Amino acid sequence: MLWLLLLCGALGCRAERAAPLAFTMLQRTRVSKGSSVFWGNASLDGQLSHLLEGFNVTQVLPLEPPDVWAKRQQDVATYLVYFDRLVKLFSMERPINYTQMLGCHLGCRLFPDGTAHSFYEVTLNGTAFLSFHVPNATWQRRWPGKDAVATFAQRELMKYPETTQDLQHFLNTTCVGLLRAQSAGTGKQSSRSHAPLVLGLILGIFALLGMAVGIFLCTGGSC
């Protein structure tokens, strides 16, 4: 979900295509004994653009100037540290003696006919957990059966505009808008146009925290 911040890298040259133009992001978070380990990547039109390893994110493609990218790197590191500290706090109060793996796959696609599709899928320990239905801004359970953790996380995420309407706007408008700009060959955008992408990072943190809180509280029998 932190890869939402990196969507501003979706800038390139105009080309005629039969396949959709896409920016996709994959993030994995491993939580074990109060510690969090992060890794993931982002790709623009099938080409690796960013790598996330631990608290460090690397720009593989030179999509942003060095000064802009340095600021974005710091933003990512700050929010990853914040998430890690909260996991440690939860773990101190409700220890979990086994490993949890949270996975996020998100992004948007722009098709040759001008239509677009945005998505946000979450897995827990390799099993579909939640998904965000972008058209009506709702979180939907994917976990098999009536699981208390998935139900709690869904309920928490539906409470806040940051993880509903704001997230919907980000995926439907900001993400797709950048792909449309690239498809139209409008070139690089100003730093001001990147401002909403910082919100995208915050939205991702809200969603991750909602799920993490659900895991910790429900494991302790309090949800």
Accessible surface in RSA format (square Angstrom, percent):
REM  Atomic radii and reference values for relative SASA: ProtOr
REM  Chains: A
REM  Algorithm: Lee & Richards
REM  Probe-radius: 1.40
REM  Slices: 20
REM RES _ NUM      All-atoms   Total-Side   Main-Chain    Non-polar    All polar
REM                ABS   REL    ABS   REL    ABS   REL    ABS   REL    ABS   REL
RES MET A   1     0.00   0.0   0.00   0.0   0.00   0.0   0.00   0.0   0.00   0.0
RES LEU A   2     3.54   2.0   2.87   2.1   0.66   1.7   3.01   2.1   0.53   1.4
RES TRP A   3     3.44   1.4   3.23   1.6   0.21   0.5   3.44   1.8   0.00   0.0
RES LEU A   4     0.00   0.0   0.00   0.0   0.00   0.0   0.00   0.0   0.00   0.0
RES LEU A   5     0.00   0.0   0.00   0.0   0.00   0.0   0.00   0.0   0.00   0.0
RES LEU A   6     2.73   1.5   2.50   1.8   0.24   0.6   2.69   1.9   0.05   0.1
RES LEU A   7     0.13   0.1   0.13   0.1   0.00   0.0   0.13   0.1   0.00   0.0
RES CYS A   8     0.40   0.3   0.37   0.4   0.03   0.1   0.00   0.0   0.40   0.4
RES GLY A   9     0.04   0.0   0.00   N/A   0.04   0.0   0.03   0.1   0.01   0.0
RES ALA A  10     0.00   0.0   0.00   0.0   0.00   0.0   0.00   0.0   0.00   0.0
RES LEU A  11    15.25   8.5   7.74   5.5   7.51  18.9   8.31   5.8   6.94  18.7
RES GLY A  12    37.57  46.3   0.00   N/A  37.57  46.3  26.69  73.2  10.88  24.4
RES CYS A  13   105.91  80.1  89.83 100.2  16.08  37.8  43.05 109.1  62.85  67.8
RES ARG A  14   160.18  67.3 136.89  69.8  23.30  55.5  36.81  50.3 123.37  74.8
RES ALA A  15    57.72  53.1  34.96  53.9  22.76  51.8  43.77  61.6  13.95  36.9
RES GLU A  16   164.80  94.6 135.49 102.5  29.32  69.8  70.51 136.4  94.29  77.0
RES ARG A  17    80.93  34.0  54.20  27.6  26.73  63.7  33.31  45.5  47.62  28.9
RES ALA A  18    99.64  91.6  69.63 107.4  30.02  68.3  75.45 106.2  24.20  64.1
RES ALA A  19    59.94  55.1  53.82  83.1   6.12  13.9  58.30  82.1   1.64   4.4
RES PRO A  20    42.47  31.0  36.40  33.2   6.07  22.1  36.40  30.1   6.07  37.7
RES LEU A  21     3.52   2.0   3.52   2.5   0.00   0.0   3.52   2.5   0.00   0.0
RES ALA A  22    17.29  15.9  16.89  26.1   0.40   0.9  16.97  23.9   0.32   0.9
RES PHE A  23     0.00   0.0   0.00   0.0   0.00   0.0   0.00   0.0   0.00   0.0
RES THR A  24    27.97  19.9  26.77  27.1   1.20   2.9  12.38  16.6  15.59  23.6
RES MET A  25     0.70   0.4   0.09   0.1   0.61   1.4   0.68   0.6   0.02   0.0
RES LEU A  26    57.39  32.0  56.54  40.4   0.85   2.1  56.54  39.7   0.85   2.3
RES GLN A  27     1.10   0.6   0.69   0.5   0.41   1.0   0.69   1.5   0.41   0.3
RES ARG A  28    71.59  30.1  71.59  36.5   0.00   0.0  12.35  16.9  59.24  35.9
RES THR A  29     1.14   0.8   1.14   1.2   0.00   0.0   0.01   0.0   1.13   1.7
RES ARG A  30    95.09  39.9  94.74  48.3   0.35   0.8  14.63  20.0  80.45  48.8
RES VAL A  31    12.75   8.4  12.37  11.2   0.39   0.9  12.37  10.7   0.39   1.0
RES SER A  32    20.54  17.4  16.63  22.2   3.91   9.0   5.53  11.8  15.01  21.0
RES LYS A  33   165.26  80.6 137.21  84.2  28.05  66.8  84.97  76.5  80.30  85.5
RES GLY A  34     8.83  10.9   0.00   N/A   8.83  10.9   6.25  17.1   2.59   5.8
RES SER A  35    53.99  45.6  53.11  70.9   0.88   2.0  25.93  55.2  28.07  39.3
RES SER A  36     9.93   8.4   0.00   0.0   9.93  22.9   0.00   0.0   9.93  13.9
RES VAL A  37    67.63  44.5  65.38  59.2   2.25   5.4  67.63  58.8   0.00   0.0
RES PHE A  38     1.44   0.7   0.67   0.4   0.77   2.0   0.67   0.4   0.77   2.2
RES TRP A  39    96.53  38.7  96.53  46.7   0.00   0.0  76.74  40.9  19.80  32.1
RES GLY A  40     7.64   9.4   0.00   N/A   7.64   9.4   4.10  11.3   3.53   7.9
RES ASN A  41    51.67  35.6  51.64  49.9   0.03   0.1   0.77   1.8  50.90  49.2
RES ALA A  42     0.04   0.0   0.00   0.0   0.04   0.1   0.04   0.1   0.00   0.0
RES SER A  43    24.63  20.8  23.98  32.0   0.65   1.5  11.01  23.4  13.62  19.1
RES LEU A  44    14.54   8.1  12.35   8.8   2.19   5.5  12.35   8.7   2.19   5.9
RES ASP A  45    63.65  44.6  40.62  40.4  23.03  54.5  11.74  27.6  51.91  51.8
RES GLY A  46    76.83  94.7   0.00   N/A  76.83  94.7  37.34 102.5  39.49  88.4
RES GLN A  47   105.03  58.7 100.66  73.6   4.37  10.4  32.30  68.7  72.73  55.2
RES LEU A  48    71.06  39.6  63.43  45.4   7.63  19.2  63.93  44.9   7.14  19.2
RES SER A  49     0.00   0.0   0.00   0.0   0.00   0.0   0.00   0.0   0.00   0.0
RES HIS A  50     0.64   0.4   0.64   0.4   0.00   0.0   0.00   0.0   0.64   0.7
RES LEU A  51    62.00  34.5  61.52  44.0   0.48   1.2  61.52  43.2   0.48   1.3
RES LEU A  52     2.64   1.5   1.67   1.2   0.98   2.5   1.67   1.2   0.98   2.6
RES GLU A  53   113.60  65.2 105.07  79.5   8.53  20.3  34.16  66.1  79.44  64.9
RES GLY A  54    27.97  34.5   0.00   N/A  27.97  34.5  22.92  62.9   5.06  11.3
RES PHE A  55    85.06  42.6  75.97  47.1   9.09  23.7  76.11  46.1   8.95  25.6
RES ASN A  56    82.15  56.7  79.33  76.7   2.82   6.8  29.70  71.5  52.45  50.7
RES VAL A  57     2.47   1.6   1.38   1.2   1.09   2.6   1.38   1.2   1.09   3.0
RES THR A  58    56.92  40.5  56.84  57.6   0.08   0.2  45.27  60.8  11.65  17.6
RES GLN A  59    33.12  18.5  14.09  10.3  19.03  45.3   2.00   4.3  31.12  23.6
RES VAL A  60    66.34  43.7  40.04  36.2  26.30  63.4  44.57  38.7  21.77  59.0
RES LEU A  61    31.34  17.5  31.34  22.4   0.00   0.0  31.34  22.0   0.00   0.0
RES PRO A  62   116.01  84.6  97.63  89.0  18.38  66.8 101.42  83.7  14.60  90.7
RES LEU A  63    21.29  11.9  17.04  12.2   4.26  10.7  19.07  13.4   2.22   6.0
RES GLU A  64     9.54   5.5   1.58   1.2   7.96  19.0   2.58   5.0   6.96   5.7
RES PRO A  65    62.96  45.9  56.18  51.2   6.78  24.7  62.42  51.5   0.54   3.4
RES PRO A  66   117.87  85.9 107.11  97.6  10.76  39.1 113.95  94.1   3.93  24.4
RES ASP A  67   106.84  74.8  88.54  88.1  18.29  43.3  50.64 119.2  56.19  56.0
RES VAL A  68    36.93  24.3  32.05  29.0   4.88  11.8  36.37  31.6   0.56   1.5
RES TRP A  69    20.58   8.3  20.58  10.0   0.00   0.0  16.98   9.1   3.59   5.8
RES ALA A  70    56.25  51.7  48.22  74.4   8.03  18.3  49.69  70.0   6.56  17.4
RES LYS A  71   127.60  62.2 122.07  74.9   5.53  13.2 103.22  92.9  24.37  26.0
RES ARG A  72    14.25   6.0  13.61   6.9   0.64   1.5   0.85   1.2  13.40   8.1
RES GLN A  73    57.38  32.1  53.99  39.5   3.40   8.1  12.64  26.9  44.75  33.9
RES GLN A  74   108.93  60.9 106.04  77.5   2.89   6.9  41.50  88.3  67.43  51.1
RES ASP A  75    19.74  13.8  19.28  19.2   0.46   1.1   1.46   3.4  18.28  18.2
RES VAL A  76     3.32   2.2   3.32   3.0   0.00   0.0   3.32   2.9   0.00   0.0
RES ALA A  77    25.59  23.5  25.35  39.1   0.25   0.6  25.52  35.9   0.07   0.2
RES THR A  78    70.52  50.2  62.86  63.7   7.66  18.3  57.95  77.8  12.58  19.0
RES TYR A  79    54.71  25.5  54.71  31.1   0.00   0.0  28.39  21.3  26.32  32.5
RES LEU A  80     0.19   0.1   0.19   0.1   0.00   0.0   0.19   0.1   0.00   0.0
RES VAL A  81    50.10  33.0  50.04  45.3   0.06   0.1  50.10  43.5   0.00   0.0
RES TYR A  82   107.53  50.2 105.76  60.2   1.77   4.6  70.71  53.1  36.82  45.4
RES PHE A  83     0.37   0.2   0.37   0.2   0.00   0.0   0.37   0.2   0.00   0.0
RES ASP A  84    15.36  10.8  15.36  15.3   0.00   0.0   0.03   0.1  15.33  15.3
RES ARG A  85   161.83  67.9 155.72  79.4   6.11  14.5  47.54  65.0 114.29  69.3
RES LEU A  86    37.30  20.8  37.00  26.5   0.31   0.8  37.29  26.2   0.01   0.0
RES VAL A  87     0.17   0.1   0.17   0.2   0.00   0.0   0.17   0.2   0.00   0.0
RES LYS A  88    88.30  43.1  87.07  53.4   1.23   2.9  77.19  69.5  11.11  11.8
RES LEU A  89    88.51  49.3  86.64  62.0   1.87   4.7  88.07  61.9   0.44   1.2
RES PHE A  90    42.33  21.2  40.75  25.2   1.57   4.1  42.00  25.5   0.32   0.9
RES SER A  91    14.72  12.4  12.72  17.0   2.00   4.6   2.53   5.4  12.18  17.1
RES MET A  92   154.15  79.8 121.93  80.7  32.21  76.7 105.82  90.0  48.32  64.0
RES GLU A  93   129.53  74.4  97.35  73.6  32.18  76.6  38.69  74.8  90.85  74.2
RES ARG A  94    76.10  32.0  72.00  36.7   4.10   9.8  18.65  25.5  57.46  34.8
RES PRO A  95    93.67  68.3  74.18  67.6  19.49  70.8  74.37  61.4  19.30 119.9
RES ILE A  96    12.92   7.3   7.55   5.6   5.36  12.9   9.41   6.8   3.51   9.5
RES ASN A  97   130.64  90.1 105.57 102.0  25.07  60.4  29.33  70.6 101.31  97.9
RES TYR A  98   114.77  53.6 104.81  59.6   9.96  25.9  97.40  73.2  17.37  21.4
RES THR A  99    52.20  37.1  36.46  37.0  15.74  37.5  21.96  29.5  30.23  45.7
RES GLN A 100    14.74   8.2  14.65  10.7   0.10   0.2   4.30   9.2  10.44   7.9
RES MET A 101    55.80  28.9  54.75  36.2   1.06   2.5  51.64  43.9   4.16   5.5
RES LEU A 102     3.68   2.1   2.51   1.8   1.18   3.0   2.56   1.8   1.12   3.0
RES GLY A 103     2.35   2.9   0.00   N/A   2.35   2.9   1.24   3.4   1.11   2.5
RES CYS A 104     1.89   1.4   1.60   1.8   0.29   0.7   0.29   0.7   1.60   1.7
RES HIS A 105    61.52  33.6  61.10  42.5   0.41   1.1  40.59  41.8  20.93  24.4
RES LEU A 106     0.00   0.0   0.00   0.0   0.00   0.0   0.00   0.0   0.00   0.0
RES GLY A 107     0.00   0.0   0.00   N/A   0.00   0.0   0.00   0.0   0.00   0.0
RES CYS A 108     0.00   0.0   0.00   0.0   0.00   0.0   0.00   0.0   0.00   0.0
RES ARG A 109    71.34  30.0  71.32  36.4   0.02   0.1  10.22  14.0  61.12  37.0
RES LEU A 110    12.33   6.9  10.81   7.7   1.52   3.8  10.81   7.6   1.52   4.1
RES PHE A 111    71.74  35.9  68.04  42.1   3.69   9.6  68.34  41.4   3.39   9.7
RES PRO A 112    80.64  58.8  39.86  36.3  40.79 148.3  50.29  41.5  30.35 188.6
RES ASP A 113   113.65  79.6  73.10  72.8  40.55  95.9  50.37 118.5  63.28  63.1
RES GLY A 114    32.76  40.4   0.00   N/A  32.76  40.4  26.18  71.9   6.57  14.7
RES THR A 115    77.93  55.4  71.99  73.0   5.94  14.1  69.88  93.9   8.05  12.2
RES ALA A 116    42.89  39.4   9.21  14.2  33.68  76.6   9.65  13.6  33.24  88.1
RES HIS A 117    91.52  50.0  87.18  60.6   4.34  11.1  56.33  58.1  35.19  40.9
RES SER A 118     9.30   7.9   0.43   0.6   8.86  20.4   0.01   0.0   9.29  13.0
RES PHE A 119    13.00   6.5  11.30   7.0   1.70   4.4  13.00   7.9   0.00   0.0
RES TYR A 120     1.16   0.5   0.00   0.0   1.16   3.0   0.00   0.0   1.16   1.4
RES GLU A 121    82.81  47.5  81.70  61.8   1.11   2.6  24.75  47.9  58.06  47.4
RES VAL A 122     1.79   1.2   0.00   0.0   1.79   4.3   0.00   0.0   1.79   4.9
RES THR A 123    42.84  30.5  42.84  43.4   0.00   0.0  37.22  50.0   5.63   8.5
RES LEU A 124     9.46   5.3   9.46   6.8   0.00   0.0   9.46   6.6   0.00   0.0
RES ASN A 125    74.41  51.3  47.84  46.2  26.57  64.0  28.41  68.4  46.00  44.5
RES GLY A 126    72.20  89.0   0.00   N/A  72.20  89.0  35.68  97.9  36.51  81.8
RES THR A 127    53.49  38.0  49.53  50.2   3.96   9.4  23.94  32.2  29.54  44.7
RES ALA A 128    50.38  46.3  43.80  67.6   6.58  15.0  43.85  61.7   6.53  17.3
RES PHE A 129     0.02   0.0   0.02   0.0   0.00   0.0   0.02   0.0   0.00   0.0
RES LEU A 130     1.10   0.6   0.00   0.0   1.10   2.8   0.00   0.0   1.10   2.9
RES SER A 131    13.89  11.7  13.89  18.5   0.00   0.0  12.23  26.0   1.66   2.3
RES PHE A 132     8.38   4.2   0.00   0.0   8.38  21.8   0.05   0.0   8.33  23.9
RES HIS A 133    70.02  38.3  65.80  45.7   4.22  10.8  46.72  48.2  23.30  27.1
RES VAL A 134     4.87   3.2   3.55   3.2   1.33   3.2   3.55   3.1   1.33   3.6
RES PRO A 135   100.11  73.0  73.44  66.9  26.66  96.9  78.64  64.9  21.47 133.4
RES ASN A 136    86.46  59.6  67.00  64.8  19.46  46.9  37.40  90.0  49.06  47.4
RES ALA A 137    10.73   9.9   8.08  12.5   2.66   6.0   8.08  11.4   2.66   7.0
RES THR A 138    37.81  26.9  37.81  38.3   0.00   0.0  35.92  48.2   1.89   2.9
RES TRP A 139     3.53   1.4   0.00   0.0   3.53   8.3   0.00   0.0   3.53   5.7
RES GLN A 140    56.44  31.6  55.37  40.5   1.07   2.5  20.42  43.5  36.02  27.3
RES ARG A 141   104.34  43.8  83.20  42.4  21.14  50.3   9.51  13.0  94.83  57.5
RES ARG A 142   123.81  52.0 102.91  52.5  20.91  49.8  29.05  39.7  94.77  57.4
RES TRP A 143    62.18  25.0  53.23  25.8   8.94  21.0  39.60  21.1  22.58  36.6
RES PRO A 144    91.68  66.8  71.41  65.1  20.27  73.7  81.97  67.7   9.71  60.3
RES GLY A 145    64.39  79.4   0.00   N/A  64.39  79.4  41.05 112.6  23.34  52.3
RES LYS A 146   203.22  99.1 167.85 103.0  35.37  84.2 112.03 100.8  91.18  97.1
RES ASP A 147    40.93  28.7  34.53  34.4   6.41  15.1   8.36  19.7  32.57  32.5
RES ALA A 148    60.26  55.4  47.28  73.0  12.99  29.5  54.60  76.9   5.66  15.0
RES VAL A 149    25.90  17.0  25.89  23.4   0.01   0.0  25.89  22.5   0.01   0.0
RES ALA A 150     0.42   0.4   0.42   0.6   0.00   0.0   0.42   0.6   0.00   0.0
RES THR A 151    45.98  32.7  45.80  46.4   0.18   0.4  38.70  52.0   7.28  11.0
RES PHE A 152    19.77   9.9  19.33  12.0   0.44   1.1  19.43  11.8   0.34   1.0
RES ALA A 153     0.00   0.0   0.00   0.0   0.00   0.0   0.00   0.0   0.00   0.0
RES GLN A 154    36.04  20.2  36.04  26.3   0.00   0.0   4.01   8.5  32.03  24.3
RES ARG A 155   115.98  48.7 109.80  56.0   6.18  14.7  61.66  84.3  54.32  32.9
RES GLU A 156    26.94  15.5  26.67  20.2   0.27   0.6   3.40   6.6  23.53  19.2
RES LEU A 157     2.23   1.2   2.12   1.5   0.11   0.3   2.23   1.6   0.00   0.0
RES MET A 158    76.45  39.6  57.22  37.9  19.23  45.8  57.22  48.6  19.23  25.5
RES LYS A 159   121.32  59.2  86.84  53.3  34.48  82.1  56.53  50.9  64.79  69.0
RES TYR A 160    92.32  43.1  91.47  52.0   0.85   2.2  62.30  46.8  30.02  37.0
RES PRO A 161    72.31  52.7  71.12  64.8   1.19   4.3  71.58  59.1   0.73   4.5
RES GLU A 162    49.17  28.2  49.17  37.2   0.00   0.0   8.42  16.3  40.75  33.3
RES THR A 163     0.15   0.1   0.15   0.2   0.00   0.0   0.15   0.2   0.00   0.0
RES THR A 164     7.95   5.7   7.95   8.1   0.00   0.0   5.08   6.8   2.87   4.3
RES GLN A 165   110.14  61.6 107.06  78.2   3.08   7.3  46.78  99.6  63.36  48.1
RES ASP A 166    48.61  34.0  45.26  45.0   3.35   7.9   3.89   9.2  44.72  44.6
RES LEU A 167     0.00   0.0   0.00   0.0   0.00   0.0   0.00   0.0   0.00   0.0
RES GLN A 168    41.95  23.5  41.95  30.7   0.00   0.0   4.96  10.6  36.99  28.1
RES HIS A 169   106.48  58.2 102.42  71.2   4.06  10.4  74.44  76.7  32.04  37.3
RES PHE A 170     2.56   1.3   1.93   1.2   0.63   1.6   2.52   1.5   0.04   0.1
RES LEU A 171     0.16   0.1   0.16   0.1   0.00   0.0   0.16   0.1   0.00   0.0
RES ASN A 172    70.21  48.4  57.22  55.3  12.99  31.3  12.44  29.9  57.77  55.8
RES THR A 173    71.18  50.6  64.38  65.3   6.80  16.2  50.02  67.2  21.16  32.0
RES THR A 174    19.58  13.9  11.89  12.1   7.69  18.3  14.07  18.9   5.52   8.3
RES CYS A 175     0.57   0.4   0.57   0.6   0.00   0.0   0.08   0.2   0.49   0.5
RES VAL A 176     8.11   5.3   8.11   7.3   0.00   0.0   8.11   7.0   0.00   0.0
RES GLY A 177    32.88  40.5   0.00   N/A  32.88  40.5  26.42  72.5   6.45  14.5
RES LEU A 178     9.30   5.2   8.64   6.2   0.66   1.7   8.67   6.1   0.63   1.7
RES LEU A 179     0.06   0.0   0.06   0.0   0.00   0.0   0.06   0.0   0.00   0.0
RES ARG A 180   105.15  44.1 101.23  51.6   3.92   9.3  47.61  65.1  57.53  34.9
RES ALA A 181    17.98  16.5  12.64  19.5   5.34  12.2  17.53  24.7   0.45   1.2
RES GLN A 182    14.67   8.2  12.63   9.2   2.03   4.8   2.70   5.7  11.97   9.1
RES SER A 183    48.29  40.8  38.85  51.9   9.44  21.7  11.01  23.4  37.28  52.2
RES ALA A 184    56.82  52.2  38.79  59.9  18.04  41.0  43.75  61.6  13.07  34.6
RES GLY A 185    38.32  47.3   0.00   N/A  38.32  47.3   8.09  22.2  30.23  67.7
RES THR A 186    90.50  64.4  56.15  56.9  34.35  81.9  64.10  86.1  26.40  39.9
RES GLY A 187    33.71  41.6   0.00   N/A  33.71  41.6  30.95  84.9   2.76   6.2
RES LYS A 188   148.87  72.6 118.22  72.5  30.65  73.0  82.13  73.9  66.74  71.1
RES GLN A 189    47.95  26.8  29.86  21.8  18.09  43.1  22.59  48.1  25.36  19.2
RES SER A 190    71.29  60.2  54.55  72.8  16.74  38.6  52.38 111.5  18.92  26.5
RES SER A 191    80.81  68.3  65.57  87.5  15.24  35.1  31.81  67.7  49.00  68.6
RES ARG A 192   207.58  87.2 194.80  99.3  12.78  30.4  78.62 107.4 128.96  78.2
RES SER A 193    44.47  37.6  24.57  32.8  19.90  45.8  35.62  75.9   8.84  12.4
RES HIS A 194    15.87   8.7  15.31  10.6   0.56   1.4  14.96  15.4   0.91   1.1
RES ALA A 195    63.43  58.3  47.87  73.9  15.56  35.4  55.58  78.3   7.85  20.8
RES PRO A 196    58.88  42.9  52.02  47.4   6.86  24.9  58.76  48.5   0.12   0.8
RES LEU A 197     0.22   0.1   0.22   0.2   0.00   0.0   0.22   0.2   0.00   0.0
RES VAL A 198    52.26  34.4  52.26  47.3   0.00   0.0  52.26  45.4   0.00   0.0
RES LEU A 199    70.33  39.2  67.66  48.4   2.67   6.7  68.87  48.4   1.47   3.9
RES GLY A 200     0.00   0.0   0.00   N/A   0.00   0.0   0.00   0.0   0.00   0.0
RES LEU A 201     0.00   0.0   0.00   0.0   0.00   0.0   0.00   0.0   0.00   0.0
RES ILE A 202    51.29  29.2  51.29  38.2   0.00   0.0  51.29  36.9   0.00   0.0
RES LEU A 203     0.01   0.0   0.00   0.0   0.01   0.0   0.00   0.0   0.01   0.0
RES GLY A 204     0.00   0.0   0.00   N/A   0.00   0.0   0.00   0.0   0.00   0.0
RES ILE A 205     5.58   3.2   5.58   4.2   0.00   0.0   5.58   4.0   0.00   0.0
RES PHE A 206    75.06  37.6  71.41  44.2   3.65   9.5  71.56  43.4   3.50  10.0
RES ALA A 207     0.00   0.0   0.00   0.0   0.00   0.0   0.00   0.0   0.00   0.0
RES LEU A 208     1.03   0.6   1.03   0.7   0.00   0.0   1.03   0.7   0.00   0.0
RES LEU A 209    27.71  15.4  27.69  19.8   0.03   0.1  27.71  19.5   0.00   0.0
RES GLY A 210    11.72  14.5   0.00   N/A  11.72  14.5  11.08  30.4   0.64   1.4
RES MET A 211     0.00   0.0   0.00   0.0   0.00   0.0   0.00   0.0   0.00   0.0
RES ALA A 212     2.51   2.3   1.82   2.8   0.69   1.6   2.51   3.5   0.00   0.0
RES VAL A 213    34.16  22.5  34.05  30.8   0.10   0.3  34.16  29.7   0.00   0.0
RES GLY A 214     0.00   0.0   0.00   N/A   0.00   0.0   0.00   0.0   0.00   0.0
RES ILE A 215     6.41   3.6   6.41   4.8   0.00   0.0   6.41   4.6   0.00   0.0
RES PHE A 216     7.20   3.6   7.20   4.5   0.00   0.0   7.20   4.4   0.00   0.0
RES LEU A 217    51.00  28.4  51.00  36.5   0.00   0.0  51.00  35.8   0.00   0.0
RES CYS A 218    16.87  12.8   1.01   1.1  15.86  37.3   1.22   3.1  15.65  16.9
RES THR A 219    62.11  44.2  28.80  29.2  33.31  79.4  32.90  44.2  29.21  44.2
RES GLY A 220    40.50  49.9   0.00   N/A  40.50  49.9  17.55  48.1  22.96  51.4
RES GLY A 221    66.24  81.7   0.00   N/A  66.24  81.7  33.79  92.7  32.45  72.7
RES SER A 222    66.52  56.2  29.88  39.9  36.64  84.4  25.30  53.9  41.22  57.8
RES CYS A 223    62.87  47.6   6.99   7.8  55.88 131.3  21.58  54.7  41.28  44.5
END  Absolute sums over single chains surface
CHAIN  1 A    10288.4       8309.6       1978.8       6043.0       4245.5
END  Absolute sums over all chains
TOTAL         10288.4       8309.6       1978.8       6043.0       4245.5
